[in-house]
Amino acid sequence: MSGPLHGYRIIELAGIGPGPFAAMLLSDLGAEVIRVERAQAVRASNGANRDVLQRGRRNIAVDLKNPAGVETLLTMVEQADGLIEGFRPGVMERLGLGPDICLARNPKLVFGRMTGWGQTGPYANAAGHDINYISLAGSLAHFARHGSQPTPPLNMVGDFGGGAMFLVVGMLSALLECQCSGQGQVVDAAMVDGTASLMSMFWGFKAMGPAVFDENMPGTNMLDTGAHFYDTFRCADGKYVSIGSIEPQFYQELLRLTGLADDAEFGEQMDRNLWPVLKSRLEAVFHHKTQAEWCAIMEHTDVCFAPVLTMSEAAKHPHNVERSTFIDVGGVTQPAPAPRLSRTVSDTPTPASYPGRDTRDVLADWGFSADAITQLESSGAVKTAPTP
């Protein structure tokens, strides 16, 4: 793999959601990431693994309840720059793989911990999912139209925005600091913490008062669909367009292209009392043309406009096609690695592997002899998937 993280070795303890996404991002940036699955997960493969989050890294299977399996992983830890795990607090310690033991074997190791609630606190040992973490963080309450219940924004805010992204930032920060100090450390990345941080701008708005942001009136504020100039609008064909004409010059362009430039009522852009009426009027205007017709009118202007696209539509849009925003990996259309760097360009990711498919090759590359690998397989400490 090429990329800015070429030469770094990361061990990923298999999990779901934010852990694999963080590992994918590090792999996309050039790190060698080894995904460690449970030996019990090994199976005969039937066709391609289409899990995009598992792309770009080899896969080994280890029995972490077998002392020889634990020792195998610790031997790999000695050669690794980082480790990512997403278990509940205390699980790694019970396996004999806690940060104290791992850092004793490799003082430079960056030990990344991904949880929903964090390693401490009253909720720390409770089960949860994205919807719960963003609820407690004070985020989900504000994803709602006026008079409606909160709507989860898929699992993008907690798992991926507040979780994986903050884990990656923490891992990269610790790896960078290690170059100066020669010491590793533990990264406690909690989705509730990261999601709270994502709300920083709105905490500032809240401090400015309800005229700027009223937390008790979701769906009535400028960025939560309260404003007529920041929302999605249904078109004549049932498709939608998005408008974000906040700044005065962009708002004037919106009025010009919708034929409302001379309408005095629309002249009071920031009068919150008028927003519901103006919203209704704009909805009527947009409903008279199709999405394609509005694209012909508003694309490439300063309205702050874009059609609302499905994933399939986004992959075919000319802007995304020109930038190769989406790529084909093993017959699966998926987002390309991001961000892009000018000199240390990342390779195209390899397709996702299967549990245990690469066990023997990885262990050999990490210094295990052929005899040692055979012995580990015989003891059940590691397992290699059957060749398809």
N, C-alpha and C positions, 0 to 999 in steps of 0.2 A: 504493500500500500504506500502511495505517496501522500503528501499533505503535510501541514505544519506540525502534526503530532507524530510524524514518522519516527520510529525508534522507541517510542513509549510502549510499554506493555501493561495491559489492564486485564484483570481477572473479573469476570462478571458472574456472580452467583445467580442462576436463573430465577426469574420472577416474572411478574406481569406488569404491564402499564408503564409507569415512569422509569423503573430501572432499565428495562430493555431499550426504551427510547433514549435515555442518557447514554447507554452503551453504544447505540446506533450512531448518535451524534459524534462521540469520540472516535468511533471507527471511521465514520465519514471523513473526519479530519485527519485520518492517517494513522491513528494508533492501532497497534495489534491488540485486539480485544478477543479474549477467549471466553466463550460462554460455557459455564459449568452446569450441567444438568444432573438430576438424580439418576443413578444407575437404573432405577425402576422405570424411567421414562423411555428407555431404549426400546425401539420397535423396528420391525421391517418397514421400510419406507415405500410408499405407493405414490409415485409422482413427485412433483415439486412442492416444497414448503413455501406457501404463499404469504407467510407472516412477514410483512414488510419490516416490522420492528426488529426482526432477527437477522436482517441482511448484514453482509460485510464482515462476518466473523465466523471462525471455526468453532466447533462444538465438541466438547468431551463429556463423558458421563462418569461420575465418581460417586461411590457410596460413602456419604459423609457420616454414616453410623458405623462404618468399619474403621478401626484405628489406622489401618494401612491406607485407607482412602483419605483420612484426615491428614496423615503424614505426607501423602502425595501432594495435596493442595498446599500444605505448608512449605514443601520444597519448591513449589512454583512461586509461592509468595516471596521467597527469598530472592527471586529474580524479577519480580514485578515492580512496577512503579506505582500502581494503584489497584484497588479492589473495590467493587461495588456490590453491596448486598441490600436486599429489601425485605428482610424478615422482621417480625415483631421484636421489640427490645428483649434482649436476653437469649434469643435463640442461638446466635453465633457463639455466645459464651458457653452455652450448654453443649454445643458441638465441639468445643475445644478450639474454636477459631475466632475468638473475640479479639478486639483490637490490641489488648495488652500482649497476648500471645503472638499475634502476627507482627506487631511492631518490635517485639523482642527478637524475632527471626529476621526482620528487615526494618531497621530504624528509619529508613527513608520512605517507607510505604505510606501512601495516602489512602486512608481507609474510609470509603464513602458509604454512609448509611442513609437509606431512603425509606422514610416512613410517612404515614399520614399525619399522625399526631405529634411525632417527635420522640426522642428517647426518654423524656421525662414529662411529668404532668399527670393530672388525674385521668385523662383519657388514654394515656400512652399504651396500655396493654389491650385496649378494646379494638374490636374489628371495625372497619369503616371503609367507605369508598369515596371517590371524588366528590359526590354530591354532599356527603357529610362534612368533609374537610372544608369545602368552600362555604358551607353554611356557618360553621363555627368561626371562620375567619372574617365574617362580615361582608362576604362578597355576593353570595347567591341571592340574598334579599333584594339586591338592586338589579337583578336581571328579570325585570317584569314590566309589562305595560300597565298603565294606570287601571286599577280595578281588577287586575288579574293576579293569579298566584305566580310565584317565582318559577322561571323556566330554566332548567339546567342547560348550560351552553356545551352540550355533549360532555365529554370529560377533559376538555382542553385546558380549563383554568387550573384545576387542582393537580391532576396527574402530570400534565405536560408543561404548563406554564409555571405554576407554583411549585411543582415537584421536580421533574427531570431537568428543567432549565437551571434551577437553582442548585441542583446537585452538580451539574456540569460546571457552573460558575465556581462552586466551592472546590471541586476537584482541580480545575485549572489553576485557581488561585493558590491552592496548597502545593501543587506541582511546581508552580513558578517560585513560590517562597522557598521550597526545598532546595532549589538551585543555589540559594544564598546561605541557608542555614545548615543544609545537609540533614535535616530532620523531617520526618513525616509527621502526620497528625490525623485526627479523626474529623470527618465532615458530617455533621448532624443536619441533614437536609429533611425538613418536615414540610409537607404540603400545606399545612395550615399556616406555617410561618411564611412560606413563599407567596401564598395567595394573599396574605395580609400585606406583604410588600408590594404586590401588584396593584393594590388599592391606594397606594401612597398619594397619588394626585387627588383622589377623591377625599382623602382625609384633609388635604389642604383646602379643597372646596368647602368641605363641611365646616372648617374653622372660619371660613369667610361668611358663613351664615346661610340661612335657607333661601335667600334671594339668589344665591349662586348654586347651592345644592341642598335640597331638602331630603334628608335620609328617610324621613317618615312618609314621603310621597313619591314612591318609585313610579317611573313612567311619566313624570311631569317635569323632569329636568332636561337640560339641553342634550346630554349625551345618552339618555336612557329612553329615547323615543318620545319625550315630551314636546320637543320643538318640531315645528313643521319643516324646518330646513335640515334636519338630521334624522333620517328615517328611511325605510324602504317603502316603495309604492307599487301597487298592483297595476299591471298594464292590461290592455284590451285582450291580450291573448292568454291571460292568467299568469304570465311570468312577472318578475319583479325587477325594479331598478333601485339602486341605492343613491342617496343624495346626502352630501355632507358640506353644505354651503354655509359654513360658520362665519368666515371673515366677510366684511361688508362688500368687498369687490367680488367675491365669489357669489355672494347672495344676489348682487345686482345682475350677475350673469345668469343665475337661475331664473330670475324674474324676466329677463330679456328673452330667454329661450323658451319660456313657457307662455309668453305673451302677456305677462302680468306687470311689466315695468311701469305702466302708467296707473296701476291700481293703488289708490292711496292707502287702502287698508293694509296692504303688504308692506307699506313703507315703514311700519313700526315693527321692525324685525325682532327686537328684544322685549317686546311687551308680552309677558308671559300670559296675561289674561286673554290675549288674542290667539295664542298658539292653537287651542283646540279648533277654533273656527277656521283659521288659516290652513290647518292640517286637512280638514275636511274639504276645503276648496281645492287644495293641491291634489288630493286623492282623486277628485273628479277630473281634474285636468289630465293627470297621468293615465287615467283609465280610458281616455279617448284614443290612445295610440298603442301600438304593440311595443314590446321590448326592442325589437329591431329598429322600429321607427324612431324610438327615443335615442337609441345608440347612434343612429345617423345624424341626429340633431345635436347630441351632447358629448359624444366621444371626442377626445382630443381638444376639449375646451377647459376653461378653469371653473366649471361649475362644481367640481369635486364629485364626479359621477362615475358609476360603473354598473354594468348589468350584474344582477345576482345570479351566479352560475352554480350548477351542480358540479360535483367532482369531475364527471365525464365531460361536461361542457368546458370546464376550466382547462382541462388537459388539451383541448382543441382550440382554445382562443389564440388568435394570432400573436398577441403580446407574449403569452406564455410559451408558445411554440418558438418564437424567435429567440427567447432567452433560454430555451431548453429547461424551463422550470420543472417539467415532468419528463421522466425518462422511462425506458423499458429495461427492466432487469429480470432476466429469466422468464420473459413472457408476461410479466406483471407491470402494469403502468403504476408509477409511484413518484413522489417528489424527489427531485435531485438533491444531492448534498448542498447544504447552505450553512453559513454564508460562503461567498466566493472570494478566494485570495488570488492576487495577481501573479505571485511567483511560485508558491508552494501549492500547486493545483492538485486537488484530490482526484484519485482514480474513480472510475465508475464502480459502485459497490458490487460485490458478488452476491448471488442469490443466497437466501437463508439456508442454513444447513439443518440437519436433523440431530436429535439427541444422540450423542456418541458416535456420530459418523466420522469424526476426525480424531478420535481419542489416541490412537497409536501414533499418528503423524505429529500431533501436537506434543505429546510427551517426548517423542524423539527429538523434536526441535528444541524442547526446553531441557535437554541434557540427560534424559533417562535412557539407559541402555536397552537394547532389544531384550536381553534376558530379564531385566527388571520389569519391563512392560509386560512380558509374558507371565511373570510371577504375580504381578498385580492383577492381571486378568484372571489367572487361575484362582486367586484368593477371593475374587469378587469385589476387590477394592475399586476397580475401574471396569468399564465395559465398552466394547466397540460395537457399533451397530452393524448388523449383517449387510453385506454388499448387495445392493438391489440387482 
